[in-house]
Amino acid sequence: MSETEQYLIDAADRCKRLARIGRELAADLENMSNDLLAKAVELDTARDKKKARGI
């Protein structure tokens, strides 16, 4: 196999790995976003309950 062919195969493998990592990273970021939004709603609800009780 020529150096050019090997280079192309290696580059394709790197692209595939990076794409996979990118998808995993995007999923992790989406999960973190959902967790942060859920916490914001939780805090907002707790604040509203305190206001309703006059605290």
C-alpha positions, -999 to 999 in steps of 0.1 A, spaced: 0 0 0 13 34 -9 19 62 17 -9 82 1 -34 54 4 -23 48 40 -26 85 47 -62 86 33 -72 55 53 -58 71 85 -75 104 78 -108 87 72 -104 68 105 -96 101 123 -127 117 108 -149 88 119 -135 90 155 -140 128 156 -175 125 143 -183 99 170 -168 120 197 -188 150 184 -221 132 186 -212 120 222 -203 155 232 -235 169 217 -255 144 236 -237 152 268 -243 189 263 -279 184 256 -283 163 288 -265 190 308 -288 216 293 -319 196 303 -305 192 339 -298 229 342 -333 238 329 -349 213 354 -329 229 382 -341 264 371 -377 253 372 -372 237 406 -357 269 420 -384 290 404 -412 268 418 -396 269 453 -394 307 451 -431 309 440 -442 287 469 -423 309 494 -440 340 480 -474 323 482 -468 316 519 -456 351 525 -421 341 534 
